[in-house]
Amino acid sequence: MEEIATQNPAGEKSVQKGPEGLTPREIVARLDNYIIGQNKAKRFVAVALRNRQRRIKLPEEIRDEVAPKNILMIGPTGVGKTEIARRLAKLCGAPFLKVEATKYTEVGYVGRDVESMVRDLMAVGYNMVKAETQETLRAKAEPMVEDALLDLLLPGSTGKKSKKTTTPAKPNVQILGNIFGESAPVQGSVIRIDVPKEGIPVGDAADELENAAEDDKAKNEEPVIEMSGTREKFRQMLRDGKLEDRMVDVVVHHQPRFGMEMLSGGNPADFEEGIAGLQEMFTGGRVHKKNVTVREARLILMEETLDRITDSDKVADEAKRRVEQSGIIFIDEIDKIATKGGEGDRQAVSREGVQRDILPIVEGSNVNTKWGVVNTTHILFIGAGAFSVSAPSDLIPELQGRFPLRVELEALSKDDFRRILTEPKNALIKQYEALLNTEGVTLKFSDDAVDRMAFIAEDVNSHAENIGARRLHTIMETVLEDLSFSADEHSGETIVIDSAYVDERLKGVMQNQNLERYIL
């Protein structure tokens, strides 16, 4: 295993951002940090991820023949199905999308068509690669943003002498008033003087601005703005943060969001957005001014600069490659589109139609997106459902065959609830302790309190609807409701939550012997 974990594919670039050398055992260990129990499901997804890494190392002639083994997770809500898939995608840095099967309709009906899930996944991949690319370009963009701010704060201060006043190349921001103060105008300046007195720099900043203006006036021999020395002083002041609160007007350009697939889909909202984007595309997009501080203007300019220097074609190509080779689509509530044997109503026919539309996507087909055609052959699909009313056998046979790996997740027990409350990195008790600590309240849970809440969660799930670990959220909120409301009155105190405290908060409910009515 160690040799496999360290071997690199010759001449191949990995499409994964995450730790590609992890073994299945190490993947399961990583998942254990956030998910309690469900070891069988963890093993299945760990092997699926590892097989992707193995596939990349195969010779090209056989690599395309190895398709991912899609997984069908069966179990009640709240036992970790979605969390396993989401953590797996985060672990390997793969584009991940969670969809609900009930939101899709058969082709020809009003609603979302199943191909939109691939387009949404491509959008996730594009944004992921774009963010990574722009992070590497940020150092290059910073001096460009600084120069843009200086050009707009000091028009004509680039050092080039010219008797003609020229318009800055990129007038995204213009100052609203005299930056030197009302008492120190500069000859030949095109800066408008209409800033209220409260906007004028005070203290050291005002002195430096006034001195810079006097120096520049003494050197000004032509009716042009010659402020190279002032520009450098402004640059230093900008770096020192002395101009961060200056109010400026930022011209914001909104790029139209448009793709032909938006007009061809069945979703009316997508169609309307596509029409609006098409109109904006012909009119050059929407442009409006925002009155913001230099601090906010820097963020806007940085975003525009990064968009300008980012090669969108390369980003789209990498995103498409990453989506096709390592994308994961999690289809939740797939049991809701299963048809029980003997059903003949229109609703059952519609659900079967959705299954038949999903089938070619899972099998492998080409889907048009605004970033190009995406092939779904090697996208990993993970289906999930409670299957409390229907069964996996109620799915059409062709779709059943496309989910060869099936794993049944176990219902959570008292011990599982106790571990969920305390062990994971994002454990509920840790979350509430951190939240109340912001108010100066030190919260501590005794072991008997944790046992009591775990017992109540298991008992309610067994008598009412089984909603898994989500039951703990409502129990915790019920127990800590009064304390959360009056936390500011207990600042500096240490409050211990024990079993008696839990029983006291649930006393009225427990006396009625109808706990499930209140904790839903």
Secondary structure, 3 states (H helix, E strand, C coil): CHHHHHCCCCCCCCCCCCCCCCCHHHHHHHHHCCCCCCHHHHHHHHHHHHHHHHHHCCCHHHHCCCCCCCEEEECCCCCCHHHHHHHHHHHHCCCEEEEEHHHECCCCCCCECCCHHHHHHHHHHHHHHHHHHHHHHHHHHHHHHHHHHHHHHCCCCCCCCCCCCCCCCCCCEEECCCCCCCCCCCCCCCCCCCCCHHHCCCCHHHHHHHHHHHHHHHHCCCCCCCCHHHHHHHHHHHHCCCCCCCEEEEEEEECCCCCHHHHHCCCHHHHHHHHHHHHHHHHCCEEEEEEEEHHHHHHHHHHHHHHHHCCHHHHHHHHHHHHHHHCEEEEECHHHHCCCCCCCCHHHHHHHHHHHHHHHHHHCCEEEECCEEEECCCCEEEEEECCCCCCHHHCCHHHHHCCCEEEECCCCCHHHHHHHHHCCCCCHHHHHHHHHHCCCCEEEECHHHHHHHHHHHHHHHHHCCCCCCHHHHHHHHHHCHHHHHCHHHHCCCEEEECHHHHHHHCHHHHHCCCHHHHCC
